[in-house]
Amino acid sequence: MPQKPVNCWELLEKGLLKEDKMLKRILLSAIVIAIIFSVGAIGPVNAEETVEITFMHRWPDEPDATFYDEVIEIFMEQNPHVKVNVLSYANEPFKERIKIILGTGQAPDVFFSWPGEFTNRFIREGHVMDITDYMEGEWKDSLVESALDTLKVDGRYYGAPMRLDGKVFVYHTEIFDDLGLEAPQTFDEFLEVLETIDQAGITPIAYGNQGPWAASHYMGQLNALAVPFDIYENDLNPETGDFTHPGYFQAFDKYYQLTPYFNDNANALRHDETRANFMMGNTAMMYMQIVEIPIMEREMSTEFLDDLDMFRMPAIDGAEGDQTALLGYPKAFLVNSGTEHPEEAVELLKFISGQQVGEKMAAELGYVNAYRDVVDQDDVSKLMYAATQLVLDTTMMVNWFDSALHEEIWDVVGADLQRLTDGSITPEEAAENLIDVATTVRGYFE
Protein backbone atom coordinates (compact mmCIF):
# COMPACT_ATOMS: atom_id res chain seq x y z
CA MET A 1 0.00 0.00 0.00
CA PRO A 2 1.51 3.33 -1.07
CA GLN A 3 2.67 5.61 1.66
CA LYS A 4 1.04 9.04 1.96
CA PRO A 5 3.57 11.76 1.08
CA VAL A 6 4.88 13.79 3.98
CA ASN A 7 3.35 17.29 4.10
CA CYS A 8 6.11 19.56 5.48
CA TRP A 9 3.67 22.41 6.11
CA GLU A 10 1.49 20.16 8.30
CA LEU A 11 4.52 19.03 10.32
CA LEU A 12 5.57 22.62 10.87
CA GLU A 13 2.07 23.69 11.85
CA LYS A 14 1.68 20.79 14.32
CA GLY A 15 5.03 21.56 15.93
CA LEU A 16 6.25 18.04 15.23
CA LEU A 17 9.53 19.42 13.99
CA LYS A 18 10.01 21.70 16.94
CA GLU A 19 12.33 19.25 18.63
CA ASP A 20 14.39 18.47 15.57
CA LYS A 21 16.01 21.78 14.68
CA MET A 22 18.34 20.31 12.08
CA LEU A 23 15.50 18.66 10.19
CA LYS A 24 13.51 21.88 10.43
CA ARG A 25 16.34 23.85 8.81
CA ILE A 26 16.69 21.31 6.02
CA LEU A 27 12.99 21.36 5.23
CA LEU A 28 12.80 25.16 5.24
CA SER A 29 15.79 25.34 2.88
CA ALA A 30 14.15 22.83 0.58
CA ILE A 31 10.96 24.87 0.50
CA VAL A 32 12.86 28.06 -0.39
CA ILE A 33 14.79 26.29 -3.17
CA ALA A 34 11.57 24.82 -4.54
CA ILE A 35 9.98 28.27 -4.68
CA ILE A 36 13.01 29.74 -6.48
CA PHE A 37 13.01 26.98 -9.09
CA SER A 38 9.27 27.18 -9.62
CA VAL A 39 9.51 30.93 -10.31
CA GLY A 40 12.47 30.34 -12.63
CA ALA A 41 10.44 27.80 -14.59
CA ILE A 42 7.78 30.41 -15.19
CA GLY A 43 10.36 33.03 -16.25
CA PRO A 44 11.75 36.27 -14.87
CA VAL A 45 9.08 38.31 -13.19
CA ASN A 46 10.34 41.52 -14.76
CA ALA A 47 10.74 40.23 -18.34
CA GLU A 48 9.37 42.65 -20.96
CA GLU A 49 6.16 41.52 -22.58
CA THR A 50 5.89 41.69 -26.37
CA VAL A 51 4.31 44.92 -27.56
CA GLU A 52 2.53 44.92 -30.92
CA ILE A 53 2.13 48.09 -33.00
CA THR A 54 1.12 48.88 -36.58
CA PHE A 55 3.08 50.96 -39.10
CA MET A 56 1.29 52.27 -42.20
CA HIS A 57 2.98 53.86 -45.22
CA ARG A 58 2.11 54.66 -48.84
CA TRP A 59 4.79 52.83 -50.85
CA PRO A 60 3.47 49.36 -51.76
CA ASP A 61 5.63 49.17 -54.89
CA GLU A 62 9.29 48.26 -55.26
CA PRO A 63 11.92 49.19 -54.31
CA ASP A 64 10.27 51.22 -51.53
CA ALA A 65 8.16 48.36 -50.17
CA THR A 66 11.19 46.17 -49.52
CA PHE A 67 13.10 49.12 -48.11
CA TYR A 68 10.47 49.76 -45.44
CA ASP A 69 10.11 46.05 -44.69
CA GLU A 70 13.86 45.91 -44.04
CA VAL A 71 13.78 49.08 -41.93
CA ILE A 72 11.10 47.56 -39.73
CA GLU A 73 13.07 44.30 -39.41
CA ILE A 74 16.12 46.25 -38.25
CA PHE A 75 14.00 48.13 -35.72
CA MET A 76 12.55 44.89 -34.33
CA GLU A 77 16.04 43.38 -34.05
CA GLN A 78 17.11 46.39 -32.00
CA ASN A 79 13.88 46.31 -29.99
CA PRO A 80 13.07 42.60 -29.53
CA HIS A 81 10.10 43.28 -27.28
CA VAL A 82 8.29 45.12 -30.12
CA LYS A 83 6.48 43.46 -33.00
CA VAL A 84 5.60 45.83 -35.86
CA ASN A 85 2.90 44.98 -38.38
CA VAL A 86 3.35 46.80 -41.70
CA LEU A 87 0.51 48.05 -43.90
CA SER A 88 0.94 49.91 -47.20
CA TYR A 89 -1.40 51.50 -49.72
CA ALA A 90 -0.83 53.44 -52.93
CA ASN A 91 -1.20 57.23 -52.89
CA GLU A 92 -4.92 57.82 -53.50
CA PRO A 93 -6.20 54.70 -51.66
CA PHE A 94 -3.99 55.68 -48.73
CA LYS A 95 -5.56 59.15 -48.55
CA GLU A 96 -9.05 57.72 -48.41
CA ARG A 97 -8.28 54.92 -45.94
CA ILE A 98 -6.44 57.04 -43.39
CA LYS A 99 -9.36 59.49 -43.24
CA ILE A 100 -11.73 56.63 -42.46
CA ILE A 101 -9.76 54.63 -39.89
CA LEU A 102 -8.24 57.37 -37.71
CA GLY A 103 -10.17 57.48 -34.47
CA THR A 104 -11.22 53.83 -34.79
CA GLY A 105 -9.76 50.60 -33.45
CA GLN A 106 -8.21 49.97 -36.88
CA ALA A 107 -6.03 53.08 -36.78
CA PRO A 108 -2.26 52.45 -37.11
CA ASP A 109 0.07 53.48 -34.31
CA VAL A 110 2.53 55.21 -36.66
CA PHE A 111 1.42 56.42 -40.07
CA PHE A 112 2.51 58.42 -43.09
CA SER A 113 1.11 61.88 -43.80
CA TRP A 114 1.62 65.04 -45.80
CA PRO A 115 2.38 68.12 -43.66
CA GLY A 116 -0.05 70.98 -44.05
CA GLU A 117 -3.84 70.89 -44.03
CA PHE A 118 -3.90 67.15 -44.72
CA THR A 119 -2.20 66.66 -41.36
CA ASN A 120 -3.63 69.71 -39.61
CA ARG A 121 -7.20 68.51 -39.83
CA PHE A 122 -6.20 65.29 -38.05
CA ILE A 123 -4.53 67.42 -35.37
CA ARG A 124 -7.69 69.51 -34.96
CA GLU A 125 -9.72 66.31 -34.62
CA GLY A 126 -7.38 65.07 -31.88
CA HIS A 127 -6.04 62.07 -33.81
CA VAL A 128 -2.33 63.01 -33.74
CA MET A 129 -0.08 62.73 -30.71
CA ASP A 130 1.80 65.82 -29.54
CA ILE A 131 5.42 64.62 -29.41
CA THR A 132 7.02 67.92 -28.32
CA ASP A 133 8.29 66.57 -25.00
CA TYR A 134 9.90 63.59 -26.75
CA MET A 135 11.32 65.80 -29.50
CA GLU A 136 13.18 68.33 -27.35
CA GLY A 137 16.94 67.92 -27.26
CA GLU A 138 19.10 65.62 -29.36
CA TRP A 139 16.32 64.31 -31.64
CA LYS A 140 15.08 67.79 -32.54
CA ASP A 141 18.62 69.11 -33.07
CA SER A 142 19.43 66.25 -35.45
CA LEU A 143 16.71 67.22 -37.96
CA VAL A 144 16.67 69.93 -40.64
CA GLU A 145 14.81 72.80 -38.99
CA SER A 146 12.88 73.94 -42.07
CA ALA A 147 11.58 70.39 -42.56
CA LEU A 148 10.70 69.90 -38.90
CA ASP A 149 8.84 73.20 -38.77
CA THR A 150 6.33 71.90 -41.33
CA LEU A 151 4.99 69.71 -38.51
CA LYS A 152 4.78 72.43 -35.88
CA VAL A 153 1.36 73.79 -34.96
CA ASP A 154 0.96 76.49 -32.32
CA GLY A 155 4.52 75.88 -31.18
CA ARG A 156 4.03 72.13 -30.70
CA TYR A 157 5.46 69.26 -32.76
CA TYR A 158 3.16 66.58 -34.17
CA GLY A 159 5.44 64.41 -36.28
CA ALA A 160 8.86 63.83 -37.77
CA PRO A 161 9.87 64.66 -41.36
CA MET A 162 11.10 61.87 -43.60
CA ARG A 163 12.12 62.60 -47.19
CA LEU A 164 13.19 66.07 -48.25
CA ASP A 165 11.50 67.23 -51.41
CA GLY A 166 11.10 70.20 -53.71
CA LYS A 167 9.86 71.02 -57.20
CA VAL A 168 12.15 72.00 -60.08
CA PHE A 169 12.20 71.99 -63.87
CA VAL A 170 14.51 69.24 -65.08
CA TYR A 171 15.61 69.76 -68.69
CA HIS A 172 17.69 68.25 -71.48
CA THR A 173 20.82 70.39 -71.80
CA GLU A 174 21.43 69.13 -75.34
CA ILE A 175 18.14 70.64 -76.54
CA PHE A 176 18.92 73.92 -74.80
CA ASP A 177 22.45 73.99 -76.19
CA ASP A 178 21.31 73.21 -79.74
CA LEU A 179 18.85 76.11 -79.60
CA GLY A 180 21.25 78.48 -77.86
CA LEU A 181 19.11 78.66 -74.72
CA GLU A 182 19.98 79.16 -71.07
CA ALA A 183 17.97 78.44 -67.93
CA PRO A 184 15.55 81.38 -67.53
CA GLN A 185 15.70 83.68 -64.51
CA THR A 186 12.35 85.45 -64.94
CA PHE A 187 8.92 84.27 -66.01
CA ASP A 188 9.00 86.44 -69.13
CA GLU A 189 12.31 84.84 -70.12
CA PHE A 190 10.73 81.46 -69.44
CA LEU A 191 7.93 82.14 -71.92
CA GLU A 192 10.50 83.15 -74.54
CA VAL A 193 12.44 79.91 -73.98
CA LEU A 194 9.24 77.87 -74.30
CA GLU A 195 8.27 79.63 -77.50
CA THR A 196 11.70 79.01 -79.04
CA ILE A 197 11.50 75.29 -78.20
CA ASP A 198 7.96 75.09 -79.58
CA GLN A 199 8.96 76.82 -82.82
CA ALA A 200 11.73 74.22 -83.21
CA GLY A 201 9.06 71.51 -83.34
CA ILE A 202 9.81 70.12 -79.87
CA THR A 203 7.19 69.78 -77.15
CA PRO A 204 8.44 72.14 -74.43
CA ILE A 205 6.91 70.66 -71.24
CA ALA A 206 5.97 67.07 -70.39
CA TYR A 207 2.78 67.22 -68.36
CA GLY A 208 0.29 64.66 -67.07
CA ASN A 209 -2.63 66.15 -65.15
CA GLN A 210 -5.02 63.22 -64.96
CA GLY A 211 -4.53 63.57 -61.23
CA PRO A 212 -4.83 67.35 -60.73
CA TRP A 213 -2.30 67.31 -57.92
CA ALA A 214 0.17 67.94 -60.75
CA ALA A 215 -1.50 71.29 -61.52
CA SER A 216 -1.60 72.07 -57.81
CA HIS A 217 2.20 72.00 -57.76
CA TYR A 218 2.34 74.68 -60.43
CA MET A 219 -0.23 76.76 -58.56
CA GLY A 220 1.42 76.32 -55.18
CA GLN A 221 4.70 77.68 -56.51
CA LEU A 222 3.05 80.50 -58.50
CA ASN A 223 0.96 81.52 -55.48
CA ALA A 224 4.11 81.79 -53.38
CA LEU A 225 5.68 84.06 -55.99
CA ALA A 226 2.58 86.21 -56.45
CA VAL A 227 1.12 86.54 -52.93
CA PRO A 228 2.86 87.83 -49.76
CA PHE A 229 3.55 84.86 -47.52
CA ASP A 230 1.67 86.17 -44.47
CA ILE A 231 -1.46 86.60 -46.59
CA TYR A 232 -1.00 83.24 -48.27
CA GLU A 233 -0.51 81.52 -44.91
CA ASN A 234 -3.65 83.15 -43.53
CA ASP A 235 -5.66 82.12 -46.59
CA LEU A 236 -4.59 78.49 -46.27
CA ASN A 237 -6.23 78.43 -42.83
CA PRO A 238 -9.84 77.40 -43.61
CA GLU A 239 -11.10 79.45 -40.66
CA THR A 240 -9.71 82.73 -41.98
CA GLY A 241 -8.87 82.35 -45.68
CA ASP A 242 -10.63 84.52 -48.26
CA PHE A 243 -8.21 84.36 -51.26
CA THR A 244 -9.08 87.88 -52.37
CA HIS A 245 -5.52 89.09 -52.95
CA PRO A 246 -4.99 89.89 -56.68
CA GLY A 247 -1.92 87.66 -56.66
CA TYR A 248 -4.15 84.59 -56.89
CA PHE A 249 -5.57 85.77 -60.20
CA GLN A 250 -2.00 86.50 -61.31
CA ALA A 251 -0.99 82.94 -60.41
CA PHE A 252 -3.93 81.42 -62.33
CA ASP A 253 -3.06 83.64 -65.29
CA LYS A 254 0.63 82.64 -65.27
CA TYR A 255 -0.39 78.99 -65.21
CA TYR A 256 -2.76 79.62 -68.12
CA GLN A 257 0.10 81.19 -70.09
CA LEU A 258 2.01 77.92 -69.80
CA THR A 259 -0.78 75.69 -71.14
CA PRO A 260 0.05 76.12 -74.88
CA TYR A 261 3.46 74.59 -74.17
CA PHE A 262 2.23 71.41 -72.50
CA ASN A 263 1.98 68.15 -74.45
CA ASP A 264 -1.43 67.38 -75.94
CA ASN A 265 -4.15 65.73 -73.83
CA ALA A 266 -2.49 66.63 -70.54
CA ASN A 267 -5.64 65.92 -68.53
CA ALA A 268 -5.88 62.42 -69.97
CA LEU A 269 -2.32 61.41 -69.09
CA ARG A 270 -0.81 60.32 -65.80
CA HIS A 271 2.26 62.08 -64.46
CA ASP A 272 4.39 58.94 -64.70
CA GLU A 273 3.37 58.41 -68.33
CA THR A 274 4.63 61.84 -69.33
CA ARG A 275 7.79 61.35 -67.27
CA ALA A 276 8.51 58.28 -69.39
CA ASN A 277 8.01 60.41 -72.50
CA PHE A 278 10.47 62.99 -71.13
CA MET A 279 12.98 60.23 -70.42
CA MET A 280 12.70 59.14 -74.05
CA GLY A 281 13.82 62.62 -75.08
CA ASN A 282 10.50 63.60 -76.64
CA THR A 283 10.04 66.73 -74.55
CA ALA A 284 12.49 69.42 -73.50
CA MET A 285 11.68 69.63 -69.80
CA MET A 286 9.41 68.51 -67.00
CA TYR A 287 8.33 70.04 -63.71
CA MET A 288 9.12 67.29 -61.26
CA GLN A 289 9.73 66.53 -57.63
CA ILE A 290 13.27 65.97 -56.45
CA VAL A 291 12.28 62.48 -55.29
CA GLU A 292 11.63 61.57 -58.93
CA ILE A 293 15.30 61.98 -59.82
CA PRO A 294 16.32 58.62 -58.27
CA ILE A 295 13.49 56.96 -60.22
CA MET A 296 15.08 58.16 -63.47
CA GLU A 297 18.51 57.14 -62.22
CA ARG A 298 17.34 53.56 -61.69
CA GLU A 299 15.90 53.34 -65.19
CA MET A 300 18.20 55.38 -67.41
CA SER A 301 21.81 55.33 -68.56
CA THR A 302 24.59 57.51 -67.19
CA GLU A 303 24.76 59.24 -70.58
CA PHE A 304 21.11 60.26 -70.27
CA LEU A 305 21.55 61.49 -66.72
CA ASP A 306 24.62 63.54 -67.62
CA ASP A 307 22.46 65.42 -70.14
CA LEU A 308 20.10 66.69 -67.43
CA ASP A 309 20.15 69.90 -65.46
CA MET A 310 17.56 71.86 -63.52
CA PHE A 311 16.20 75.31 -62.68
CA ARG A 312 13.58 76.54 -60.25
CA MET A 313 10.32 78.22 -61.27
CA PRO A 314 11.49 81.63 -62.56
CA ALA A 315 10.69 84.81 -60.64
CA ILE A 316 7.70 86.95 -61.59
CA ASP A 317 8.78 90.56 -62.08
CA GLY A 318 6.74 92.98 -59.98
CA ALA A 319 4.88 90.25 -58.07
CA GLU A 320 4.33 90.65 -54.32
CA GLY A 321 5.35 87.18 -53.19
CA ASP A 322 8.73 85.86 -52.12
CA GLN A 323 10.75 85.28 -55.29
CA THR A 324 13.14 82.97 -53.43
CA ALA A 325 10.35 80.67 -52.20
CA LEU A 326 10.52 77.05 -53.31
CA LEU A 327 7.60 74.66 -53.48
CA GLY A 328 8.17 71.43 -51.62
CA TYR A 329 7.39 69.91 -48.25
CA PRO A 330 8.92 66.77 -46.78
CA LYS A 331 7.06 63.53 -46.39
CA ALA A 332 6.32 62.77 -42.73
CA PHE A 333 5.23 60.18 -40.19
CA LEU A 334 2.92 60.80 -37.23
CA VAL A 335 1.89 58.92 -34.09
CA ASN A 336 -1.75 58.10 -33.50
CA SER A 337 -2.94 59.84 -30.32
CA GLY A 338 -4.98 56.74 -29.49
CA THR A 339 -2.05 54.34 -29.49
CA GLU A 340 -1.89 51.99 -26.53
CA HIS A 341 1.91 51.95 -26.76
CA PRO A 342 3.12 55.57 -27.07
CA GLU A 343 6.69 54.88 -25.95
CA GLU A 344 7.26 52.19 -28.57
CA ALA A 345 5.45 54.18 -31.27
CA VAL A 346 7.60 57.24 -30.64
CA GLU A 347 10.73 55.09 -30.59
CA LEU A 348 9.81 53.76 -34.05
CA LEU A 349 9.20 57.32 -35.29
CA LYS A 350 12.57 58.40 -33.94
CA PHE A 351 14.28 55.46 -35.62
CA ILE A 352 12.82 55.96 -39.10
CA SER A 353 13.70 59.67 -39.05
CA GLY A 354 17.24 59.01 -37.82
CA GLN A 355 20.72 58.61 -39.22
CA GLN A 356 20.78 54.83 -39.77
CA VAL A 357 17.65 54.86 -41.91
CA GLY A 358 18.77 58.07 -43.64
CA GLU A 359 22.04 56.50 -44.73
CA LYS A 360 20.26 53.34 -45.89
CA MET A 361 17.73 55.42 -47.84
CA ALA A 362 20.44 57.41 -49.63
CA ALA A 363 22.43 54.28 -50.48
CA GLU A 364 19.54 52.12 -51.67
CA LEU A 365 16.88 54.53 -52.94
CA GLY A 366 18.85 57.68 -53.68
CA TYR A 367 16.59 59.85 -51.51
CA VAL A 368 17.69 62.20 -48.74
CA ASN A 369 15.86 62.27 -45.44
CA ALA A 370 15.64 65.16 -42.99
CA TYR A 371 18.51 64.05 -40.75
CA ARG A 372 21.18 66.78 -40.81
CA ASP A 373 24.20 66.12 -43.06
CA VAL A 374 23.16 62.53 -43.64
CA VAL A 375 24.87 62.43 -47.05
CA ASP A 376 27.74 64.13 -48.78
CA GLN A 377 28.39 64.70 -52.48
CA ASP A 378 29.73 61.20 -53.07
CA ASP A 379 26.68 59.43 -51.61
CA VAL A 380 24.11 60.49 -54.25
CA SER A 381 24.15 61.58 -57.88
CA LYS A 382 25.35 65.02 -58.96
CA LEU A 383 21.84 66.12 -59.93
CA MET A 384 20.27 64.75 -56.74
CA TYR A 385 22.89 66.39 -54.57
CA ALA A 386 22.41 69.77 -56.30
CA ALA A 387 18.62 69.50 -55.96
CA THR A 388 18.88 68.58 -52.28
CA GLN A 389 21.25 71.47 -51.61
CA LEU A 390 18.72 73.77 -53.26
CA VAL A 391 16.15 72.63 -50.68
CA LEU A 392 18.58 72.94 -47.77
CA ASP A 393 19.68 76.43 -48.85
CA THR A 394 16.14 77.73 -49.32
CA THR A 395 14.81 79.77 -46.41
CA MET A 396 11.18 79.77 -47.59
CA MET A 397 9.61 76.41 -48.39
CA VAL A 398 5.92 76.34 -49.30
CA ASN A 399 3.52 73.44 -49.16
CA TRP A 400 1.97 71.51 -52.02
CA PHE A 401 -1.26 73.41 -52.80
CA ASP A 402 -3.52 70.34 -52.68
CA SER A 403 -2.13 69.25 -49.31
CA ALA A 404 -2.35 72.78 -47.91
CA LEU A 405 -6.01 73.40 -48.81
CA HIS A 406 -9.16 72.39 -47.00
CA GLU A 407 -10.58 69.32 -48.76
CA GLU A 408 -13.72 71.08 -50.01
CA ILE A 409 -11.71 74.01 -51.39
CA TRP A 410 -9.31 71.63 -53.13
CA ASP A 411 -12.19 69.74 -54.77
CA VAL A 412 -13.23 72.97 -56.52
CA VAL A 413 -9.70 74.18 -57.29
CA GLY A 414 -8.56 70.79 -58.62
CA ALA A 415 -11.48 70.58 -61.03
CA ASP A 416 -10.97 74.19 -62.14
CA LEU A 417 -7.26 73.61 -62.79
CA GLN A 418 -8.14 70.77 -65.14
CA ARG A 419 -10.66 72.99 -66.91
CA LEU A 420 -8.12 75.82 -67.07
CA THR A 421 -5.64 73.37 -68.58
CA ASP A 422 -8.00 72.51 -71.44
CA GLY A 423 -9.18 76.09 -71.83
CA SER A 424 -12.81 75.61 -70.79
CA ILE A 425 -12.65 78.34 -68.12
CA THR A 426 -10.67 81.56 -67.76
CA PRO A 427 -8.22 82.57 -65.01
CA GLU A 428 -10.79 85.14 -63.84
CA GLU A 429 -13.43 82.44 -63.39
CA ALA A 430 -11.03 80.17 -61.54
CA ALA A 431 -10.06 82.99 -59.15
CA GLU A 432 -13.74 83.86 -58.51
CA ASN A 433 -14.62 80.23 -57.82
CA LEU A 434 -11.76 80.02 -55.30
CA ILE A 435 -13.11 83.05 -53.43
CA ASP A 436 -16.64 81.61 -53.43
CA VAL A 437 -15.72 78.18 -52.04
CA ALA A 438 -13.38 79.72 -49.45
CA THR A 439 -16.29 81.87 -48.25
CA THR A 440 -18.47 78.77 -47.92
CA VAL A 441 -15.87 76.83 -45.97
CA ARG A 442 -15.04 79.78 -43.72
CA GLY A 443 -18.70 79.82 -42.69
CA TYR A 444 -18.35 76.33 -41.21
CA PHE A 445 -16.09 77.77 -38.50
CA GLU A 446 -18.19 80.80 -37.56
N, C-alpha and C positions, 0 to 999 in steps of 0.2 A: 504494500500500500504506500503510495507516494507520500512523502513528508511535506507538510505545509511549510512554505517558505517563511523564513524568519522576517518579521516586520520590525526594522530597527526603530521606527518612530514609536511603535507600541511599547518596546522595551524601555525606551527613554522615558516615555510618559509614565509607565508603571514604576519607575525607579529601580527596575531590576538590574540596571547597569551601574547603579550608584556605588556599589561596593567594588566594582571592577573598573578602576580608573583607566587602566591601560586599554582595556577593550573599548571603553567609552571613547577614548581619544582616536582609536583606530577607526571606529564606526563613523565618528564625526568627520574625520578626514576623508573617508570614502564617500560620504554624502556630498561634501564640498567638491571633490573631484568629479563626481557624477554630474553635478549641476554644471560645472565648467564645460565638460565634454558635451552635454546635451545642448547648451547654448551654442557651442562651436559647431555642432552638427547643423543647427538652424542657419548659422551665418552670423557675421558681425552685426551687432545691434545698430551700429551707426553707418552701415553701408548705404551708399546713395541709391535710391530707387531710379529706375529708368524713366526719363521724362520724354514724352512724345509731343512734337510740335510739327506744324505744317508750313512749308515754304512754297509760295506761289509766284511764278514769273511768267513772262510773255515771249519766251523764245523756244518754241517746241521743235524748231528745225535745227539741222546741223549747220555749223559745228557748235552753235551756242548751247544746244540741249545737252550734249555730252560735257561741255565745259562746266555747266552748272551742276550736273550730276557729280562730276569729279570734285568740284568745290565742296559740295555737301558731304561727300565721302571723307574728304580731308578734315572737315570740321568735326564729323562724328568720331574720327580716329583720335582727334585731339580732345574731344569731350565724350568719352565712352558712355556716360550716363544719359546722353541725349540721342534720341532717334528722331531723324528729320524725314518727313514724308514730302516728296516733291510733286507739285502740280504745275502744269504749264499750258498756256493757251495762246493762240495767235492774237495779233494786235486787236482787231475789232471784237472777236468773241471774248477776249480778256476784259475789254472795257465794259461790256454788257454784264458779264458774270460778276465782276467785283462789285458793281453797283447793287446787284441783287443779294449777294451773300453776306456783305458786311453788316454786322449787327445780328447775325443769326449764328446758330451753332455750327454752321458749315464754314464760317469765316476762317481764313488762314491766319496763323500767328504772325508771320512776316510776309509781306507782299509787295510787289512792284507797284510803282505809281509814277505819274508825270507831275512834277511840281507845278504849282499854279492853281487855277480854279478847280482842276480835276481833283487835286489833293485837298484843296481848301474846303470844299463842300463836305468831304468826309471828316475834316477837323471840326467844322461847325456842327456836324451831326454827332460828334463825340465818339467817332469810330477809330481815331488815331491816338496812339499813346504819346504823351509829352515825354520826350527823352532828355530834356535839358539837363537834369541832374546827373544822368549817366554821361552826357556828352562833355561836360565841363572838364577842362584839363587836357591831358595828353591826346585823347581821341579827337577832340575838337581842333587842337593845334596841328594835328597831322593832316587835316583836310584842307583843300583849296577853299579859301574864305568865300569867294564869289559863288562857288557851287553850293556850299553849305547854306549860304544866306537864302537860297531859293526855297529852303524848307523851314524858314523862320517866320513865324506868325506872332505878332504882338510880343516880340522879344523872346519867344520860346521856340525850341527846336522840336520838329515832329518827324524827322527822318534823317537818313544819311544818303548823300549823293553817290551815284555809281559811275556811270560812264560820262565823261565830258563830251560835249557836242556843240556844234555851231553850224551855220549855214553859209556856204560859199559857192561861187561859180567856179566850176572846174572846166578847163578848156584845153583844146588841142593846140599846142604851140605851133605845130607845123602849119595849120590853117591860118593862124594869126600872122606867122612869119611870111607865108606866101602872099598874103594880102597887104603886107606892110602895116599891120595893126599892132597896137599895144593895149595892155589892160587899161580900161577906162577909169578915170578918177571921179568923174561927175556923171550924173544921169544923162545929161544932154550928150556927152561924149559916148555914153553907152548906146544911146539910140543911133548915133552915127556909125558906130562899130557894127551894130546889128544890121543896119541898112546895107553897109558895104558887103557883109557876108551874104545877105539875102540876094543882092544884085549879082553876086558871083555864082548863084545857083546852088548854094549850100543852105540847108535848114539851120538857122542860127541857134535855136534853143530846143533841146529835148525836153518834152513836158508831158507827163501823164497825170491827169486830174480826175480820173474816175473816182478816186477817193479825194474829196475836196480839201483834205488836210494839206495837200500839196499847194493849193492856192493860198491856204491860210499862212503858209510859211512866207510867201511873197508879201502878203498883207501885213504880217507881224513885223517884218523888217521895214517895210515902207511906212507903217504907222510910227515906228520908233524914230524914223528920220524926219517925219512931217509934223509930229505932235510933241510938245514939251513933255518930258517924262512924268512930271508930277501930275499933269492933267491925264495923261495916258493911264497911269497907275490908278488914279481915282476912278476913271471910267471902267477899268477892268473889274472894279468892285461892284457886284450886281446891286448892292444897296444904294450906291451913290452915282453910278455911271450914267451919263446922258449922251455922250458921243456927239456933242454939238460943235466941237472945235473944227474949223475949216480944214485942218490938216487931214481929217479922215476922208473928206472928198478928194483932197489932193492925192492921198495914197491910193484910193480907188482909181483915180484918173491915171496915175503913173502905171498902175498894173494894167489898165486898159490899153495904154500905149505900147505895152510889151506884147499884147496878144497877136498882132500880125506876124510876129517872129517866132511863134511857137510852131511845132509840127502840127500837121492836120489832125483833126479828130482827137484833140487833147482830152476832152471829157470822156471819151470812150476807151482810153488807154490807161493801164495801170502804171504807176511810177516805175516799177521794176522793169516793165516792158520797154519803156523809153530809155531807161538806163542801159539796157542791153543794146539798143540802137545806137546810143552814144558810144558805147564801147566798141562797136563795129566801125566807128569813124564816120557815121552817116550824118551826124550833127556836130556843130562847132563847139557847143558848150552845154552844160547842165547845171541847174541850181540844185545842189545836193548837200546832204548832211555829212559832216566829217566822218561819222561812223560808217558811211558807205564806202569810204576809200579802201579799207581793208577788204571789203567784198570784191572790189575790182582787182585788188592785188592778188587775191586767191584765184582769180579766174583768168587774168590776162598776163601777157609776157612782160618781161622787164623793158623791152623796147617800147611797148605801148605806154607803160607807166612813165618812162623817161620823157615822153612827149607831153605829159600833162603838167599844167600849172594852175594857179587859182587866183581869184581876186574877190573881194567882198562886194556886196551891193554898193554901187557908187553913190556918193553924196548927192543930195538934192539942193542945188543952189537956192538960197533964200528961204529954205524951209526952216520951221521953228523947232524941230526935234534935235536930238543929239546925233551929229553926223559921224560920231565914232562908235555908236551903239552897234552891237552885233546880235543878231537873232541866234538863239540857241540856249537851251536849258539842259542840265544833266538829266540822265535817268536817275531814279531813286528807289529806295526800299523803305517801307514803313513798318511799324509794329502795331498790330491790332490792339486797341485799348481793352478789349475783352479777353485777351489771352490769359490762360490759367497759369502760364509759366513765363512771367515777364523777364526774369533774370536770364533764362536760357534764350528767349527770343531776342533780347538786346545783345547778348553775347554773339548770336549768329549775325545780327545786323552789323556789329562792330567788326566781325571777321570778314564779311564779304565786302566791306568798304575799306579794308586795310591793305597793308603793303604786300603780304603774301599773295592775295588774290589779284592785286593790281599787277604784280610782276608776271603772274601766270597769264592774266588777260592780255597783256602787251605781247608776251612771247607767243601765245597760241592763237589769239584772235586779231591782234594788231590794234586793239582799242586801248585807250588810256583812261584809267579811272581817276577819281578825285583825290587820291592820296598824293600829298605833295612830293614832287621830284621823284615819282615812281619810275620814270624812264629817262634815259638820256638819248642823244641823237643816234646812237648805234643800235638802240633797241627796237626802233620802228623805222618805217620807210621815210625817205626825205620829205615826200609830200605830206605824210601823216604827221611828222614831227613839226613841219612848218604850220600846218593847220591847227595843231594842238597849241603851239606857241601863240598863235593868233588869239585863241580863246583865253589862254592864261594872261596875255598882255592886255586884254580888253577890260576896261574898267566898268563898262555898262553893257551887261548882258540882258536881253529881253526874251520873254517867254514865247513859245509857239502860240500863235493867236488862237487856235482851236482849243488848246489846253487851258488858256488863260481866261476864256469867255465862259459865262454861265451857259449851261447846256441849251436852254431855249433860245438864247441870243445866237449861239453858234449854229443851230439848226437853220435859222433864217439866213445868216451870213454865208454859211457853206453853200446853200442852194443858190444864193445870189451871185457868189463868186463863179459858180459853174455857168450861170446864165450870162454873166459879164464876159466870161471866157469865150462863149460862142456868139456874143454880140446881141443877145435878146433883151438885155436891159442896158441902161446907161449908168455911168458912174454916179450921176446925180440921184437916180432912183435907188441905187444900192446904198448910198449914204443916207437917204431919207428913210429907207426901210430899217437901217441900223438904229437910227434915232427912235423910230416908232417901237421896235421890239424892246429896246433898252428902257423906254418909258413904261412899257407893260411890266417888265420884270421888276423894275424898281418899285412898282406899286405893291408887289408881293411882300415887301419888307416894311411898308409903312403902317 
